[in-house]
Amino acid sequence: MSAQGLEVIDHTVQLTHEWINELSERLGWASKRSALRLMRTVFHQIRDRLSTDELAQFSAQLPLLLRGMLFEGWVPTRSKVAARRLEDFAAEIAGKMGDDAEYSGVEDTRYVFELLNNRIGRGEVDDIRACLSEHLRALWPKP
């Protein structure tokens, strides 16, 4: 039993740590903070390329805390991004990662995609990938 009687909160914190730890291990990064920053950044880029219905289905697969991060700053009327080149996607990620010493480029995004392949249902991964440009689908390994 939770010390505060809020098992749902304890559970989502535990799951979120599992996701962050897995991503840190995949990346080989020491900083969990940097791994979370990359995850959040990539999630926002995915979010802004999905329809509202597909976004709702994607979010339902995430731990509650990560779901909140996914919707952080979201403005539905401005979120749909037209298909862009991989270079544009990479620049957006790099801009958010800033001067993070562990970030080595868009290749790191592939590890977030691999994490999603491992943590959410294959059907949902396929649905999300189908909504992305062919350049992003090429970066996201098939489950």
N, CA and C atoms as an extended XYZ file, in Angstrom:
429
Properties=species:S:1:pos:R:3:atomname:S:1:resname:S:1:resid:I:1 pbc="F F F"
N         0.835       -1.178        0.000 N   MET     1
C         0.000        0.000        0.000 CA  MET     1
C         0.881        1.242        0.000 C   MET     1
N         0.439        2.256       -0.693 N   SER     2
C         1.146        3.517       -0.763 CA  SER     2
C         1.115        4.226        0.584 C   SER     2
N         2.192        4.910        0.886 N   ALA     3
C         2.245        5.657        2.146 CA  ALA     3
C         1.180        6.737        2.189 C   ALA     3
N         0.807        7.264        1.060 N   GLN     4
C        -0.198        8.321        0.988 CA  GLN     4
C        -1.569        7.781        0.574 C   GLN     4
N        -1.655        6.512        0.259 N   GLY     5
C        -2.918        5.940       -0.190 CA  GLY     5
C        -3.256        6.313       -1.622 C   GLY     5
N        -2.251        6.705       -2.401 N   LEU     6
C        -2.450        7.128       -3.783 CA  LEU     6
C        -1.670        6.207       -4.719 C   LEU     6
N        -2.098        4.960       -4.771 N   GLU     7
C        -1.387        3.953       -5.548 CA  GLU     7
C        -1.287        4.316       -7.022 C   GLU     7
N        -2.303        4.959       -7.574 N   VAL     8
C        -2.280        5.316       -8.995 CA  VAL     8
C        -1.117        6.267       -9.285 C   VAL     8
N        -0.825        7.169       -8.377 N   ILE     9
C         0.295        8.094       -8.549 CA  ILE     9
C         1.614        7.344       -8.414 C   ILE     9
N         1.731        6.511       -7.380 N   ASP    10
C         2.947        5.726       -7.190 CA  ASP    10
C         3.221        4.843       -8.406 C   ASP    10
N         2.167        4.244       -8.939 N   HIS    11
C         2.317        3.340      -10.077 CA  HIS    11
C         2.799        4.092      -11.320 C   HIS    11
N         2.219        5.251      -11.594 N   THR    12
C         2.643        5.984      -12.793 CA  THR    12
C         4.061        6.513      -12.656 C   THR    12
N         4.453        6.891      -11.449 N   VAL    13
C         5.838        7.325      -11.225 CA  VAL    13
C         6.781        6.150      -11.478 C   VAL    13
N         6.428        4.974      -10.966 N   GLN    14
C         7.260        3.784      -11.178 CA  GLN    14
C         7.371        3.461      -12.674 C   GLN    14
N         6.249        3.448      -13.377 N   LEU    15
C         6.272        3.162      -14.811 CA  LEU    15
C         7.085        4.197      -15.585 C   LEU    15
N         6.929        5.448      -15.220 N   THR    16
C         7.674        6.506      -15.897 CA  THR    16
C         9.172        6.312      -15.699 C   THR    16
N         9.584        5.963      -14.490 N   HIS    17
C        11.000        5.683      -14.241 CA  HIS    17
C        11.480        4.490      -15.076 C   HIS    17
N        10.639        3.486      -15.232 N   GLU    18
C        11.007        2.334      -16.065 CA  GLU    18
C        11.255        2.764      -17.509 C   GLU    18
N        10.366        3.601      -18.043 N   TRP    19
C        10.521        4.095      -19.417 CA  TRP    19
C        11.815        4.903      -19.545 C   TRP    19
N        12.058        5.805      -18.599 N   ILE    20
C        13.256        6.645      -18.642 CA  ILE    20
C        14.508        5.785      -18.519 C   ILE    20
N        14.500        4.828      -17.600 N   ASN    21
C        15.652        3.944      -17.427 CA  ASN    21
C        15.920        3.139      -18.691 C   ASN    21
N        14.872        2.624      -19.300 N   GLU    22
C        15.057        1.854      -20.531 CA  GLU    22
C        15.643        2.723      -21.631 C   GLU    22
N        15.132        3.931      -21.779 N   LEU    23
C        15.664        4.815      -22.813 CA  LEU    23
C        17.118        5.177      -22.519 C   LEU    23
N        17.441        5.475      -21.268 N   SER    24
C        18.826        5.798      -20.896 CA  SER    24
C        19.762        4.656      -21.248 C   SER    24
N        19.318        3.430      -20.975 N   GLU    25
C        20.137        2.260      -21.300 CA  GLU    25
C        20.298        2.111      -22.807 C   GLU    25
N        19.216        2.288      -23.558 N   ARG    26
C        19.300        2.178      -25.019 CA  ARG    26
C        20.271        3.209      -25.585 C   ARG    26
N        20.210        4.423      -25.048 N   LEU    27
C        21.061        5.511      -25.517 CA  LEU    27
C        22.495        5.391      -25.008 C   LEU    27
N        22.657        4.722      -23.858 N   GLY    28
C        23.962        4.684      -23.212 CA  GLY    28
C        24.293        6.002      -22.531 C   GLY    28
N        23.254        6.718      -22.099 N   TRP    29
C        23.428        8.030      -21.468 CA  TRP    29
C        23.444        7.887      -19.952 C   TRP    29
N        24.263        8.687      -19.302 N   ALA    30
C        24.309        8.713      -17.845 CA  ALA    30
C        23.165        9.550      -17.273 C   ALA    30
N        22.775       10.582      -17.990 N   SER    31
C        21.781       11.521      -17.480 CA  SER    31
C        20.351       11.083      -17.791 C   SER    31
N        19.628       10.751      -16.741 N   LYS    32
C        18.207       10.410      -16.903 CA  LYS    32
C        17.428       11.662      -17.307 C   LYS    32
N        17.848       12.803      -16.818 N   ARG    33
C        17.198       14.065      -17.169 CA  ARG    33
C        17.266       14.308      -18.679 C   ARG    33
N        18.427       14.053      -19.272 N   SER    34
C        18.586       14.227      -20.713 CA  SER    34
C        17.725       13.230      -21.484 C   SER    34
N        17.661       11.998      -20.990 N   ALA    35
C        16.826       10.986      -21.647 CA  ALA    35
C        15.357       11.400      -21.608 C   ALA    35
N        14.905       11.896      -20.472 N   LEU    36
C        13.530       12.368      -20.375 CA  LEU    36
C        13.291       13.557      -21.296 C   LEU    36
N        14.247       14.434      -21.367 N   ARG    37
C        14.123       15.609      -22.255 CA  ARG    37
C        13.981       15.171      -23.708 C   ARG    37
N        14.787       14.204      -24.128 N   LEU    38
C        14.687       13.701      -25.499 CA  LEU    38
C        13.342       13.022      -25.721 C   LEU    38
N        12.923       12.195      -24.774 N   MET    39
C        11.638       11.509      -24.908 CA  MET    39
C        10.507       12.523      -25.066 C   MET    39
N        10.464       13.511      -24.205 N   ARG    40
C         9.417       14.532      -24.264 CA  ARG    40
C         9.454       15.269      -25.600 C   ARG    40
N        10.645       15.618      -26.055 N   THR    41
C        10.795       16.348      -27.315 CA  THR    41
C        10.295       15.524      -28.495 C   THR    41
N        10.676       14.263      -28.540 N   VAL    42
C        10.228       13.391      -29.634 CA  VAL    42
C         8.723       13.167      -29.541 C   VAL    42
N         8.204       12.965      -28.340 N   PHE    43
C         6.757       12.801      -28.171 CA  PHE    43
C         6.015       14.017      -28.707 C   PHE    43
N         6.519       15.212      -28.441 N   HIS    44
C         5.857       16.422      -28.932 CA  HIS    44
C         5.902       16.491      -30.455 C   HIS    44
N         7.002       16.064      -31.041 N   GLN    45
C         7.093       16.063      -32.503 CA  GLN    45
C         6.121       15.048      -33.110 C   GLN    45
N         5.986       13.896      -32.484 N   ILE    46
C         5.004       12.906      -32.944 CA  ILE    46
C         3.601       13.482      -32.775 C   ILE    46
N         3.326       14.013      -31.598 N   ARG    47
C         2.005       14.581      -31.284 CA  ARG    47
C         1.564       15.578      -32.344 C   ARG    47
N         2.463       16.435      -32.744 N   ASP    48
C         2.117       17.502      -33.673 CA  ASP    48
C         1.948       17.029      -35.105 C   ASP    48
N         2.146       15.743      -35.328 N   ARG    49
C         1.977       15.174      -36.662 CA  ARG    49
C         0.798       14.200      -36.743 C   ARG    49
N         0.075       14.048      -35.631 N   LEU    50
C        -1.040       13.100      -35.578 CA  LEU    50
C        -2.378       13.824      -35.569 C   LEU    50
N        -3.390       13.143      -36.087 N   SER    51
C        -4.749       13.658      -35.948 CA  SER    51
C        -5.143       13.572      -34.477 C   SER    51
N        -6.166       14.301      -34.104 N   THR    52
C        -6.622       14.288      -32.717 CA  THR    52
C        -7.027       12.886      -32.284 C   THR    52
N        -7.716       12.157      -33.150 N   ASP    53
C        -8.129       10.791      -32.805 CA  ASP    53
C        -6.928        9.869      -32.604 C   ASP    53
N        -5.962        9.964      -33.508 N   GLU    54
C        -4.782        9.104      -33.385 CA  GLU    54
C        -3.963        9.490      -32.162 C   GLU    54
N        -3.910       10.773      -31.860 N   LEU    55
C        -3.205       11.235      -30.672 CA  LEU    55
C        -3.856       10.681      -29.404 C   LEU    55
N        -5.169       10.663      -29.368 N   ALA    56
C        -5.876       10.116      -28.205 CA  ALA    56
C        -5.549        8.631      -28.038 C   ALA    56
N        -5.485        7.899      -29.139 N   GLN    57
C        -5.168        6.474      -29.064 CA  GLN    57
C        -3.721        6.258      -28.609 C   GLN    57
N        -2.817        7.072      -29.118 N   PHE    58
C        -1.413        6.992      -28.708 CA  PHE    58
C        -1.282        7.289      -27.222 C   PHE    58
N        -1.906        8.364      -26.778 N   SER    59
C        -1.765        8.774      -25.379 CA  SER    59
C        -2.301        7.722      -24.409 C   SER    59
N        -3.308        6.995      -24.830 N   ALA    60
C        -3.889        5.964      -23.968 CA  ALA    60
C        -2.903        4.835      -23.674 C   ALA    60
N        -1.849        4.724      -24.471 N   GLN    61
C        -0.851        3.673      -24.296 CA  GLN    61
C         0.277        4.086      -23.334 C   GLN    61
N         0.277        5.346      -22.927 N   LEU    62
C         1.368        5.869      -22.110 CA  LEU    62
C         1.018        5.867      -20.628 C   LEU    62
N         2.036        5.750      -19.773 N   PRO    63
C         1.785        5.955      -18.347 CA  PRO    63
C         1.220        7.365      -18.139 C   PRO    63
N         0.411        7.522      -17.122 N   LEU    64
C        -0.295        8.779      -16.861 CA  LEU    64
C         0.636        9.990      -16.845 C   LEU    64
N         1.770        9.881      -16.215 N   LEU    65
C         2.702       11.004      -16.128 CA  LEU    65
C         3.253       11.374      -17.506 C   LEU    65
N         3.612       10.387      -18.303 N   LEU    66
C         4.108       10.656      -19.656 CA  LEU    66
C         2.994       11.187      -20.549 C   LEU    66
N         1.787       10.728      -20.323 N   ARG    67
C         0.634       11.251      -21.072 CA  ARG    67
C         0.482       12.747      -20.813 C   ARG    67
N         0.647       13.147      -19.571 N   GLY    68
C         0.589       14.573      -19.244 CA  GLY    68
C         1.675       15.357      -19.958 C   GLY    68
N         2.871       14.798      -20.017 N   MET    69
C         3.971       15.463      -20.719 CA  MET    69
C         3.688       15.557      -22.214 C   MET    69
N         3.057       14.528      -22.753 N   LEU    70
C         2.707       14.536      -24.169 CA  LEU    70
C         1.810       15.726      -24.499 C   LEU    70
N         0.849       16.009      -23.633 N   PHE    71
C        -0.105       17.080      -23.899 CA  PHE    71
C         0.360       18.443      -23.402 C   PHE    71
N         1.494       18.484      -22.708 N   GLU    72
C         2.031       19.742      -22.200 CA  GLU    72
C         2.233       20.741      -23.350 C   GLU    72
N         1.607       21.901      -23.222 N   GLY    73
C         1.756       22.959      -24.224 CA  GLY    73
C         0.999       22.734      -25.513 C   GLY    73
N         0.190       21.700      -25.577 N   TRP    74
C        -0.524       21.366      -26.808 CA  TRP    74
C        -1.661       22.347      -27.065 C   TRP    74
N        -1.718       22.858      -28.290 N   VAL    75
C        -2.817       23.704      -28.733 CA  VAL    75
C        -3.392       23.019      -29.971 C   VAL    75
N        -4.546       22.350      -29.830 N   PRO    76
C        -5.082       21.534      -30.933 CA  PRO    76
C        -5.226       22.278      -32.251 C   PRO    76
N        -5.586       23.525      -32.209 N   THR    77
C        -5.806       24.260      -33.459 CA  THR    77
C        -4.520       24.578      -34.192 C   THR    77
N        -3.383       24.442      -33.521 N   ARG    78
C        -2.099       24.746      -34.160 CA  ARG    78
C        -1.187       23.540      -34.271 C   ARG    78
N        -1.664       22.370      -33.931 N   SER    79
C        -0.739       21.255      -33.761 CA  SER    79
C        -0.424       20.463      -35.020 C   SER    79
N        -1.311       20.387      -35.971 N   LYS    80
C        -1.072       19.526      -37.126 CA  LYS    80
C         0.035       20.103      -38.000 C   LYS    80
N         1.129       19.365      -38.109 N   VAL    81
C         2.277       19.783      -38.895 CA  VAL    81
C         2.235       19.039      -40.223 C   VAL    81
N         2.384       19.777      -41.288 N   ALA    82
C         2.431       19.138      -42.604 CA  ALA    82
C         3.684       18.266      -42.692 C   ALA    82
N         3.628       17.285      -43.565 N   ALA    83
C         4.784       16.414      -43.751 CA  ALA    83
C         6.004       17.266      -44.065 C   ALA    83
N         7.079       16.977      -43.393 N   ARG    84
C         8.313       17.718      -43.571 CA  ARG    84
C         9.456       16.784      -43.844 C   ARG    84
N        10.530       17.383      -44.278 N   ARG    85
C        11.741       16.614      -44.526 CA  ARG    85
C        12.356       16.159      -43.206 C   ARG    85
N        13.133       15.124      -43.262 N   LEU    86
C        13.824       14.610      -42.085 CA  LEU    86
C        14.729       15.682      -41.486 C   LEU    86
N        15.325       16.500      -42.338 N   GLU    87
C        16.205       17.567      -41.865 CA  GLU    87
C        15.450       18.555      -40.981 C   GLU    87
N        14.186       18.849      -41.326 N   ASP    88
C        13.366       19.756      -40.517 CA  ASP    88
C        13.079       19.137      -39.149 C   ASP    88
N        12.710       17.862      -39.169 N   PHE    89
C        12.440       17.134      -37.931 CA  PHE    89
C        13.681       17.136      -37.048 C   PHE    89
N        14.830       16.816      -37.642 N   ALA    90
C        16.089       16.764      -36.904 CA  ALA    90
C        16.429       18.125      -36.306 C   ALA    90
N        16.197       19.190      -37.061 N   ALA    91
C        16.501       20.537      -36.569 CA  ALA    91
C        15.603       20.903      -35.388 C   ALA    91
N        14.348       20.494      -35.443 N   GLU    92
C        13.430       20.772      -34.339 CA  GLU    92
C        13.868       20.050      -33.066 C   GLU    92
N        14.269       18.800      -33.205 N   ILE    93
C        14.745       18.029      -32.051 CA  ILE    93
C        16.022       18.668      -31.505 C   ILE    93
N        16.967       18.964      -32.379 N   ALA    94
C        18.239       19.558      -31.954 CA  ALA    94
C        18.007       20.898      -31.263 C   ALA    94
N        17.070       21.671      -31.761 N   GLY    95
C        16.776       22.956      -31.142 CA  GLY    95
C        16.272       22.812      -29.720 C   GLY    95
N        15.487       21.786      -29.463 N   LYS    96
C        14.966       21.539      -28.112 CA  LYS    96
C        16.012       20.904      -27.199 C   LYS    96
N        16.903       20.110      -27.782 N   MET    97
C        17.941       19.469      -26.964 CA  MET    97
C        19.060       20.448      -26.631 C   MET    97
N        19.169       21.504      -27.422 N   GLY    98
C        20.130       22.566      -27.128 CA  GLY    98
C        21.551       22.064      -27.031 C   GLY    98
N        22.199       22.436      -25.960 N   ASP    99
C        23.613       22.116      -25.790 CA  ASP    99
C        23.830       20.845      -24.965 C   ASP    99
N        22.836       19.989      -24.912 N   ASP   100
C        22.963       18.749      -24.140 CA  ASP   100
C        24.162       17.957      -24.661 C   ASP   100
N        25.116       17.692      -23.786 N   ALA   101
C        26.369       17.050      -24.172 CA  ALA   101
C        26.187       15.621      -24.676 C   ALA   101
N        25.146       14.928      -24.219 N   GLU   102
C        24.968       13.523      -24.610 CA  GLU   102
C        24.236       13.372      -25.938 C   GLU   102
N        23.509       14.385      -26.357 N   TYR   103
C        22.742       14.301      -27.595 CA  TYR   103
C        23.694       14.329      -28.785 C   TYR   103
N        23.551       13.335      -29.665 N   SER   104
C        24.478       13.248      -30.801 CA  SER   104
C        23.779       13.383      -32.149 C   SER   104
N        22.515       13.731      -32.150 N   GLY   105
C        21.832       13.958      -33.417 CA  GLY   105
C        20.579       13.120      -33.561 C   GLY   105
N        19.983       13.245      -34.733 N   VAL   106
C        18.685       12.619      -34.980 CA  VAL   106
C        18.725       11.109      -34.794 C   VAL   106
N        19.913       10.519      -34.881 N   GLU   107
C        20.026        9.073      -34.679 CA  GLU   107
C        19.527        8.670      -33.292 C   GLU   107
N        19.663        9.564      -32.328 N   ASP   108
C        19.182        9.273      -30.975 CA  ASP   108
C        17.672        9.117      -30.939 C   ASP   108
N        16.991        9.757      -31.872 N   THR   109
C        15.532        9.651      -31.964 CA  THR   109
C        15.111        8.207      -32.193 C   THR   109
N        15.915        7.487      -32.929 N   ARG   110
C        15.617        6.074      -33.217 CA  ARG   110
C        15.446        5.272      -31.921 C   ARG   110
N        16.198        5.624      -30.887 N   TYR   111
C        16.083        4.916      -29.612 CA  TYR   111
C        14.744        5.186      -28.925 C   TYR   111
N        14.223        6.390      -29.102 N   VAL   112
C        12.887        6.677      -28.571 CA  VAL   112
C        11.858        5.848      -29.339 C   VAL   112
N        12.017        5.754      -30.643 N   PHE   113
C        11.104        4.937      -31.446 CA  PHE   113
C        11.196        3.465      -31.043 C   PHE   113
N        12.415        2.977      -30.780 N   GLU   114
C        12.571        1.594      -30.333 CA  GLU   114
C        11.903        1.379      -28.976 C   GLU   114
N        12.011        2.362      -28.098 N   LEU   115
C        11.332        2.299      -26.801 CA  LEU   115
C         9.827        2.162      -27.013 C   LEU   115
N         9.268        2.977      -27.903 N   LEU   116
C         7.834        2.892      -28.176 CA  LEU   116
C         7.478        1.532      -28.767 C   LEU   116
N         8.318        1.011      -29.650 N   ASN   117
C         8.075       -0.323      -30.205 CA  ASN   117
C         7.978       -1.366      -29.094 C   ASN   117
N         8.790       -1.194      -28.059 N   ASN   118
C         8.837       -2.152      -26.962 CA  ASN   118
C         7.709       -1.950      -25.949 C   ASN   118
N         7.238       -0.722      -25.802 N   ARG   119
C         6.329       -0.396      -24.701 CA  ARG   119
C         4.866       -0.246      -25.078 C   ARG   119
N         4.562        0.009      -26.343 N   ILE   120
C         3.148        0.149      -26.718 CA  ILE   120
C         2.797       -0.917      -27.747 C   ILE   120
N         1.512       -1.116      -27.950 N   GLY   121
C         1.049       -2.172      -28.835 CA  GLY   121
C         1.507       -1.994      -30.276 C   GLY   121
N         1.777       -3.108      -30.920 N   ARG   122
C         2.256       -3.064      -32.306 CA  ARG   122
C         1.255       -2.390      -33.232 C   ARG   122
N        -0.030       -2.654      -33.026 N   GLY   123
C        -1.042       -2.030      -33.871 CA  GLY   123
C        -1.010       -0.522      -33.753 C   GLY   123
N        -0.799       -0.019      -32.545 N   GLU   124
C        -0.722        1.432      -32.346 CA  GLU   124
C         0.542        1.994      -32.976 C   GLU   124
N         1.656        1.288      -32.849 N   VAL   125
C         2.892        1.724      -33.503 CA  VAL   125
C         2.674        1.804      -35.010 C   VAL   125
N         2.054        0.791      -35.579 N   ASP   126
C         1.793        0.794      -37.019 CA  ASP   126
C         0.903        1.965      -37.416 C   ASP   126
N        -0.112        2.245      -36.600 N   ASP   127
C        -1.013        3.374      -36.886 CA  ASP   127
C        -0.268        4.705      -36.839 C   ASP   127
N         0.574        4.870      -35.840 N   ILE   128
C         1.330        6.121      -35.708 CA  ILE   128
C         2.291        6.273      -36.880 C   ILE   128
N         3.035        5.230      -37.163 N   ARG   129
C         3.996        5.279      -38.272 CA  ARG   129
C         3.307        5.630      -39.585 C   ARG   129
N         2.096        5.117      -39.777 N   ALA   130
C         1.356        5.381      -41.017 CA  ALA   130
C         0.996        6.856      -41.160 C   ALA   130
N         0.927        7.572      -40.058 N   CYS   131
C         0.588        9.002      -40.078 CA  CYS   131
C         1.793        9.891      -40.357 C   CYS   131
N         2.974        9.334      -40.303 N   LEU   132
C         4.195       10.123      -40.451 CA  LEU   132
C         4.684       10.129      -41.888 C   LEU   132
N         5.520       11.093      -42.202 N   SER   133
C         6.112       11.159      -43.541 CA  SER   133
C         7.005        9.942      -43.763 C   SER   133
N         7.280        9.652      -45.005 N   GLU   134
C         8.100        8.479      -45.309 CA  GLU   134
C         9.502        8.613      -44.725 C   GLU   134
N        10.008        9.835      -44.606 N   HIS   135
C        11.338       10.043      -44.016 CA  HIS   135
C        11.361        9.639      -42.546 C   HIS   135
N        10.292        9.992      -41.823 N   LEU   136
C        10.227        9.620      -40.410 CA  LEU   136
C         9.957        8.132      -40.247 C   LEU   136
N         9.147        7.575      -41.128 N   ARG   137
C         8.903        6.119      -41.065 CA  ARG   137
C        10.204        5.369      -41.297 C   ARG   137
N        11.059        5.892      -42.141 N   ALA   138
C        12.350        5.237      -42.399 CA  ALA   138
C        13.251        5.291      -41.163 C   ALA   138
N        13.118        6.348      -40.376 N   LEU   139
C        13.904        6.477      -39.156 CA  LEU   139
C        13.379        5.572      -38.042 C   LEU   139
N        12.071        5.327      -38.054 N   TRP   140
C        11.408        4.526      -37.006 CA  TRP   140
C        11.439        3.061      -37.427 C   TRP   140
N        12.212        2.219      -36.754 N   PRO   141
C        12.279        0.805      -37.148 CA  PRO   141
C        10.917        0.120      -36.981 C   PRO   141
N        10.636       -0.778      -37.879 N   LYS   142
C         9.390       -1.547      -37.755 CA  LYS   142
C         9.483       -2.429      -36.523 C   LYS   142
N         8.346       -2.569      -35.822 N   PRO   143
C         8.363       -3.421      -34.618 CA  PRO   143
C         8.573       -4.886      -34.960 C   PRO   143
